Amino acid sequence: MAKEAKKRIAARRKYNIESRYTPDEAVAIVKNMAYASFDESVDAVYLLGIDPRQAEQLVRGTVSLPHGTGKDVKVCVFASGENIEIAEKAGADIVGGAELANEFAKGRALDFDVTIATPDMMPVVGKLGQLFGPRGLMPNPKSGTVTTDVAKTVAEFKAGRVEYRNDRYGNVHVAIGRVSFDAAQLLDNLKILSDEIMRARPASTKGIYLKKLSISSTMGPGVTLDTAVLTDFVEE
């Protein structure tokens, strides 16, 4: 039996779906149980004690992960004038104005991960709300994707800045790296992300805010963390 297969079997024997693990233990288990032939993503899912129906309890923003996500992030920028050239020089993959919006409205593939827009372009981008919104591609001031500093914003998203937002069930799902990352890199990213999620707690929430946190690889099972030790982990 191959050495890697033996490691996976041993890891699964140590894993218990009912157990709660420290961050170090959880990361080790996720890495050891990964079995796909490709470099799986490692994702963190936070179940929050919020009411997603209340606008003031929505959790949304961006955070820069120190080691990125291991993904080549494709950025689309809506701009005009000199900001078009600025965006292109900063590394944006798709850049344009009203004509680009028309292309998307007519069926151009939405083959990018982040949309950035200058404030003057929002009336144009706003018309794509029904197309971009359900896919999480709509620029928003709260997430920093509506900006006058195009070069900085493009560079940050290319370098590992990620957007987070809760779904209708109160979950926040964010990639924190790849299985090929060192455990220390995954832990660094998880620590920074967790700190950001905790800081983003809406003032109107009551009771337990962080109900559950689990991490998993693309093809692996979720490994639940012990939220009781999370505060100490974040503050280290």
C-alpha positions as CSV (number, residue, x, y, z in Angstrom):
1,M,0.0,0.0,0.0
2,A,1.3,3.4,-0.9
3,K,2.7,5.6,1.9
4,E,0.2,8.4,1.1
5,A,-2.7,6.0,1.2
6,K,-1.6,4.7,4.6
7,K,-1.4,8.3,5.9
8,R,-5.0,8.9,4.8
9,I,-6.3,5.8,6.4
10,A,-4.5,6.6,9.6
11,A,-5.9,10.2,9.5
12,R,-9.5,9.0,9.0
13,R,-9.1,6.6,12.0
14,K,-8.2,9.6,14.1
15,Y,-11.1,11.7,12.8
16,N,-14.4,11.7,14.5
17,I,-17.3,13.7,13.0
18,E,-18.6,14.4,16.5
19,S,-15.3,15.7,17.9
20,R,-14.1,19.3,18.2
21,Y,-10.5,19.9,17.3
22,T,-7.9,22.6,18.0
23,P,-6.9,24.7,14.9
24,D,-3.6,22.8,14.6
25,E,-5.3,19.4,14.9
26,A,-8.0,20.4,12.4
27,V,-5.5,21.6,9.8
28,A,-3.4,18.5,10.1
29,I,-6.4,16.2,9.7
30,V,-7.7,18.1,6.6
31,K,-4.2,17.9,5.0
32,N,-3.8,14.2,5.8
33,M,-7.2,13.2,4.6
34,A,-7.0,15.0,1.2
35,Y,-6.9,12.3,-1.5
36,A,-7.7,14.0,-4.9
37,S,-5.2,14.0,-7.7
38,F,-5.4,17.8,-7.9
39,D,-4.4,20.4,-5.3
40,E,-7.6,20.7,-3.4
41,S,-8.8,24.0,-1.9
42,V,-9.0,24.3,1.9
43,D,-12.2,26.2,2.9
44,A,-13.4,27.6,6.2
45,V,-17.1,27.8,6.9
46,Y,-18.4,29.9,9.8
47,L,-22.0,29.5,11.0
48,L,-23.0,32.8,12.6
49,G,-25.7,33.6,15.0
50,I,-27.2,36.4,12.9
51,D,-30.5,37.0,11.2
52,P,-29.7,37.2,7.5
53,R,-33.1,38.8,6.9
54,Q,-32.1,41.9,8.8
55,A,-30.0,44.3,6.8
56,E,-28.1,45.5,9.9
57,Q,-27.0,42.0,10.7
58,L,-25.4,41.2,7.4
59,V,-21.7,40.3,7.6
60,R,-19.7,41.4,4.6
61,G,-16.3,42.8,3.9
62,T,-12.8,41.9,2.7
63,V,-9.6,40.7,4.4
64,S,-6.1,40.2,3.1
65,L,-4.8,36.7,3.7
66,P,-1.0,36.8,4.3
67,H,-0.4,33.8,2.1
68,G,-3.2,34.3,-0.4
69,T,-5.5,31.4,-1.4
70,G,-3.3,29.7,-4.0
71,K,-5.7,30.7,-6.7
72,D,-5.0,32.9,-9.7
73,V,-7.6,35.6,-9.1
74,K,-9.1,37.1,-12.2
75,V,-10.2,40.7,-11.7
76,C,-12.7,42.7,-13.8
77,V,-12.6,46.5,-13.6
78,F,-15.2,49.0,-14.8
79,A,-13.6,52.3,-15.2
80,S,-13.3,55.3,-17.6
81,G,-10.6,57.7,-18.7
82,E,-7.1,57.3,-17.3
83,N,-8.3,54.7,-14.8
84,I,-8.6,52.2,-17.7
85,E,-4.9,52.3,-18.3
86,I,-4.2,52.3,-14.6
87,A,-6.2,49.2,-14.1
88,E,-4.5,47.4,-17.0
89,K,-1.0,48.3,-15.7
90,A,-2.1,47.1,-12.2
91,G,-2.8,43.6,-13.7
92,A,-6.6,43.6,-14.1
93,D,-7.7,40.8,-16.5
94,I,-10.7,42.5,-17.9
95,V,-11.1,46.3,-18.2
96,G,-13.8,48.5,-19.8
97,G,-16.8,50.8,-19.4
98,A,-20.3,50.9,-20.8
99,E,-19.3,48.8,-23.8
100,L,-18.0,46.0,-21.5
101,A,-21.3,46.1,-19.5
102,N,-23.2,45.7,-22.8
103,E,-21.1,42.7,-23.7
104,F,-21.9,41.0,-20.4
105,A,-25.6,41.9,-20.8
106,K,-25.6,40.2,-24.1
107,G,-24.1,37.0,-22.8
108,R,-20.3,37.3,-22.5
109,A,-19.0,34.7,-20.1
110,L,-18.5,35.9,-16.5
111,D,-15.1,34.3,-16.3
112,F,-13.6,36.3,-13.5
113,D,-13.7,36.3,-9.7
114,V,-13.8,39.9,-8.5
115,T,-15.5,43.0,-9.9
116,I,-14.0,46.4,-9.1
117,A,-15.6,49.7,-10.2
118,T,-14.9,53.4,-9.8
119,P,-17.8,55.3,-8.3
120,D,-18.7,57.1,-11.6
121,M,-19.2,53.7,-13.3
122,M,-21.8,52.4,-10.7
123,P,-24.8,53.6,-12.7
124,V,-23.6,51.5,-15.6
125,V,-22.7,48.4,-13.4
126,G,-25.9,48.8,-11.5
127,K,-27.8,47.7,-14.6
128,L,-26.1,44.3,-14.3
129,G,-27.4,43.7,-10.8
130,Q,-29.6,40.8,-11.7
131,L,-26.7,39.2,-13.6
132,F,-23.9,39.9,-11.2
133,G,-25.7,39.9,-7.8
134,P,-26.6,36.2,-7.6
135,R,-23.0,35.3,-8.4
136,G,-21.5,37.6,-5.8
137,L,-19.9,39.7,-8.4
138,M,-21.6,43.1,-7.7
139,P,-19.1,45.8,-6.6
140,N,-20.0,47.2,-3.2
141,P,-18.4,50.0,-1.1
142,K,-18.6,47.8,2.1
143,S,-16.3,45.3,0.4
144,G,-14.0,47.9,-0.9
145,T,-14.7,47.0,-4.5
146,V,-16.1,50.5,-5.3
147,T,-13.0,52.6,-5.2
148,T,-11.1,55.6,-6.6
149,D,-7.8,53.9,-6.0
150,V,-8.0,51.3,-8.7
151,A,-4.3,50.3,-8.8
152,K,-4.1,49.6,-5.1
153,T,-7.4,47.6,-5.0
154,V,-6.5,45.5,-8.0
155,A,-3.1,44.7,-6.5
156,E,-4.6,43.7,-3.2
157,F,-7.0,41.3,-4.7
158,K,-4.3,39.8,-6.9
159,A,-2.1,39.4,-3.8
160,G,-4.6,37.6,-1.6
161,R,-7.4,39.9,-0.5
162,V,-10.6,38.0,-0.4
163,E,-14.2,39.1,0.0
164,Y,-16.5,37.4,2.5
165,R,-20.3,37.6,2.9
166,N,-22.9,35.6,4.7
167,D,-25.4,33.5,2.8
168,R,-29.1,33.3,3.6
169,Y,-28.5,30.7,6.2
170,G,-25.9,32.8,8.1
171,N,-22.9,30.9,6.8
172,V,-19.7,32.6,5.7
173,H,-17.6,30.4,3.3
174,V,-14.0,31.5,2.5
175,A,-11.1,29.7,0.9
176,I,-8.0,29.9,3.1
177,G,-5.5,28.1,0.8
178,R,-4.6,24.8,-0.8
179,V,-3.8,21.4,0.6
180,S,-0.2,22.0,-0.7
181,F,0.2,24.9,1.7
182,D,2.3,24.3,4.8
183,A,0.2,23.9,7.9
184,A,1.7,27.1,9.3
185,Q,0.5,29.0,6.2
186,L,-3.1,27.7,6.5
187,L,-3.1,28.5,10.2
188,D,-1.9,32.0,9.6
189,N,-4.7,32.6,7.0
190,L,-7.3,31.0,9.3
191,K,-6.2,33.2,12.2
192,I,-6.4,36.4,10.2
193,L,-9.8,35.5,8.7
194,S,-11.2,34.4,12.1
195,D,-10.1,37.7,13.6
196,E,-11.8,39.6,10.9
197,I,-15.1,37.6,11.1
198,M,-15.2,38.2,14.9
199,R,-14.5,41.9,14.5
200,A,-17.4,42.1,11.9
201,R,-20.0,41.0,14.4
202,P,-23.0,43.3,14.0
203,A,-23.9,45.3,17.1
204,S,-27.5,44.2,17.0
205,T,-26.8,40.4,17.3
206,K,-27.6,38.7,20.5
207,G,-26.5,35.4,22.1
208,I,-23.8,33.3,20.6
209,Y,-22.2,34.9,17.5
210,L,-19.9,32.1,16.3
211,K,-22.0,28.9,16.5
212,K,-19.7,26.6,14.5
213,L,-16.5,26.7,12.5
214,S,-15.3,23.9,10.3
215,I,-12.6,23.5,7.7
216,S,-12.4,21.0,4.8
217,S,-10.6,20.3,1.6
218,T,-12.6,20.3,-1.7
219,M,-13.2,16.5,-1.6
220,G,-12.9,15.9,2.2
221,P,-15.3,15.9,5.1
222,G,-15.7,19.0,7.4
223,V,-13.5,19.0,10.5
224,T,-15.2,21.0,13.3
225,L,-13.0,23.3,15.4
226,D,-13.5,23.8,19.2
227,T,-14.8,27.4,19.2
228,A,-14.0,27.6,22.9
229,V,-10.2,27.8,22.1
230,L,-10.7,30.1,19.1
231,T,-10.4,33.3,21.0
232,D,-7.0,32.3,22.4
233,F,-5.9,31.2,18.9
234,V,-6.9,34.5,17.3
235,E,-5.3,36.6,20.0
236,E,-1.9,34.7,20.0
